[in-house]
Amino acid sequence: MDSLITFITDPMAHQFMQRALLMSVLIATVCSIFSCFLVLKGWSLMGDAVSHAVLPGLALAVIMGIPLAIGAFIAGLFCALATGYLKENSRVKEDAVMGIVFSGMFAAGLVMLTKIETDIHLLHVLFGNVLGISTADLIEAGSIAALCSLIMLIKRKDLMLYCFDPAHASVIGLPVRALHFGLLLLLALTIVSSLKAAGIILVIAMLIAPGSIGFLLTRSFDKMLAIALGASIVSCVAGTIISFHADVATAPLIVVIQAGLFILALIIAKYRQTGRGLQHA
């Protein structure tokens, strides 16, 4: 027991680990909440598209000397809006449109980053660097994450109904178009807040796994939120602490733990389904 306590408390002696753990909790919170809406809406590929599409925004932000978060947000929002426009004004299906838009923007960003001189490490952009978070990064990303989390929790019933049944939401008078673009805006902001911790490649896993775990284990949306939040925080905190001791990359380890929790949830859900089947037999 003492060794376990020491295992957990030893990293707390370092300020960079304190910042990393706080950042992990903030990112776990916002990603898990949004994950529930993404899973209900079936927008997993949209999250993938927007996360990859922010790369040229980062490159342009470096060139123009503006905050990286602003460039990433503009690029992510442009990707989401461009995807919606092309879907409505062409015969190409939405998944194909997203694939074309995000892969094109991602490739353009890679070309731009390789041609400009910057101290931004490409691997940190792609896979995150939560242990390298500064106080300024924590304040910036934490503020965005806290704002997005608060908005989603306050409007969770409207967003849940829109994601689950847009037609019914429209019939009862909800502003469906505003909810649609509001969700896209929150998606872009959520990804921006998570970039420095999780990176472009791995943030999508943090936006899908928690909600999928909650979806497997319950039929209540509020319980789904609670399960997703718990799974996300546990995996982020555990991944950060274990990575410190094992000297491995933090964000990939967090995603591995989330994948393990998803498999566990899948087994539990299958066991429950089998049990119900035996009761009815």
N, C-alpha and C positions, 0 to 999 in steps of 0.2 A: 504493500500500500504506500509506504514511504517513497519507494522508488518511482511509483506512478505519479505521486505528487511532485517529486523532484523533476520528473520528465516533463510535466506540464509547466511548472513554475520557473525552471532554469531559463527558458527563452525570454521570460519577462524582465530579466536583468538588462536586456539590451533595448535601447530606444527604437532601433529599426524594427525589432520584432513586435514591440508594442504598437507601432504604427501599422505594421503589416497585419496584425490580428484585428485591429480596429477597422482597417480597410476591408479585410476579409468579411467581417460581420456586416458592414454596410453594403458591400457588393452582394453578399449572400441574400440579404433582405430584399433588395430591389429586384434582383434577377429571379428569385423564387416567386415573388408576387406576380411579376410580368409573365413568368413561365406558365402560370395557371391560365392566363388569358390566351397566350400563344397556343397552348395545347387544345383548349376549347375551340378556338377559332380555326385551328389547322394551319397556322401561319409559321410553322417551323422553318420552311424554306425562305420565307420573308425575313426572318431573323438572321438566317445564314447570309442572305443577299445583302442586307444592310450592314452587317458586321464586316463583310469583306469590302464593301463599297466605300468605307470611310478612309481607305488608304490614300487615294489621291487627295482627299481633303487634308490629311496630315501633311502630305508633301507640299501642297499649296500654302498651308499655314506656315511652314518653315520658310518658303520662298518669300512670302509677304510679311513675315515677322509678326504674325498674330498668334494668339493662344491656340495650341493644338486642338483643344476641345471645340473651339468655334469652327475650325476647318473640318473636323470630323463630323460635327453635327450637321453642317450644311451639306456635306457630301452624302451622309446617310439619309437625310431627308430628301435630297434630290433623287437618290436611288429609289426610294419608296414611291415618290410622286411619279417619277418616270415610268416605273413598272405599272402603276395604276393607269396612267395615260395610254401607254402602249397596249395594255390589255383591252381597254375600252375602244381603241381606235385601230385595231388590227385583228386579223383572223388567227393570230398566233395565240396559243394557250398560255395561261398565267405562269406555269412552271417553266416553260421555254423562255418566256420574256424575262423572268427573274434570272435564269441561268445566263442569258446573253448580257443583261445589264450588269449584274454583279461581277461576272468574270471579266468583262471588258473594263470596268472601273478598277477592279483589283489589279489587272495586268498593267493598266495605265499608271497606277500608283507605284507598282514595283519598278517600272521603267523610270519614273520621275525620281524615286528615292535613290536609285543607283547612279543617277546623273548629277545630283546636287550634293554639295559638301555639307554634312550635318553631323552633329554628335549623337544623333538618334540611332541606336543600334537596331538593325532590322529584326533580329531575333526577339528583342524586347517588344517591338511593335506586333509581331506575329504571335508570340506566346506569353507576353506579359512579364512583369518583373515586380511582383508584390513586395519582395524583400528590399527593393530599392526605392520604395515610396518615400517621398519627402513630406514634410509638414504641409507645404503649399499644395502638393498633389492631393494629400488627404483632405484638406479643407475644400479644394475645388471639386474633386470627385464625390466626396462625402456630401456636400451641399446638394449636388445634382441628384445623387441617389436618394437622399432624404426627401427632397421635393417630389420626385417621381413616386416614391413609396407612399407618401402622404396623399397625393392626388388619386392614386389607384385604390387605396383603401377607402377614401371618402366616396369615390364614384364606383365602387366595386359592383354594386347591384346593377347599375345601368350598363357598365362594361360587360358584366357577366351575361346579361340578357342579350346584348348585341352580339357577343361572340357565339352564344349558344343558338340563338334564333333571331337573326336580323329582321325577318319578315314580321314576327310578332312584336319586336321592339318598335318597328315602324308603325304598326297598327295602333299601339297604345300611346303613340305620340312622342316617343323618344327621338331626339335629333340624330338619326342614324348616320348621316353624312358627317356631322361634327364628331360623333364618337369614332367613326372610321379614321378620320384624319388626326383626331386626338390620340388614338392608339398608335398610329404611325409616328407621331411626334414623340410620344412617350418611349416608343421602341428605340428611336434614334438617340434620345437622351440617356436611356438605360445603357445602351451599348457604349456611348461616350464615357459614362461614369465608370464603366468596367474595363475600359481599354488598357489602362496602365497596369492594372492588376492581373487581368486574364489574357489580354492580347486579342487580336483580331480572330485568330483561328479557334481558340478555346472558349471564347465568350458564348458562342452558340450552344455549346454543351451545357453551360451554366444557365442558359435561357430555356432549355428543353427538359433536362433530366428532372429537376425538382417537381415541376408540374406534372410530368409523366408519372412520377412516384406517387404523388397525391391522387392522381386520377385512377391509378390501379387499386388504391387501398380504400377509397370511399366514394360515395355518390353525392355527398354534401359539399357544396362549393366552399363554405367556410372551413370545413374540416380539411378539404383539399388544400386550401391556403395554409392552414396550420401545419399540415404534414410536410408540404413543400418547403415552408420556412424552416422547420426543424431539420429536415434532411440537408438543406442547403447550408445552414449555419454549422451543423455538425461536420459536414464534409470540408467546408472551408477552414474552420478552426483546426480540425484534425490534420488536414493536409498541410497547413502552414506550420504547425508544431512539428509534425513528423519530418517535413522537408528540412527543417532546421537541424535536427539530429542526424538525419540520414544523408544530408548534403546532396539533395536532388532538387530538380526544378519544382517549384511550388504549384503553379497553375496546372501543369499536367497531372500532378499527384492528386490535386483536388478533383479533377475530372475523373480520374481512375476510381477514387472513392465514391463519387456520385454514381458511376457506372455499376459499381458493386452494390450500392444501395438499391439501384433500379432492378438489378437481377434478384436481389432479396425480396423486393416488393412484388416482382413478377411471380416468384415462387409462392409467396404468401397468398396472392390473389388466386393462383391456380389451385392451391390447397383449399381455400375457401369455396371455390367453385365446385371442386370435387366433393367436398363435404356436403354442400347443398344438394348436389346431384344424388348422393347416397341417401339423404333424408327423404327426397321425393320418390325414390325408387321403391 
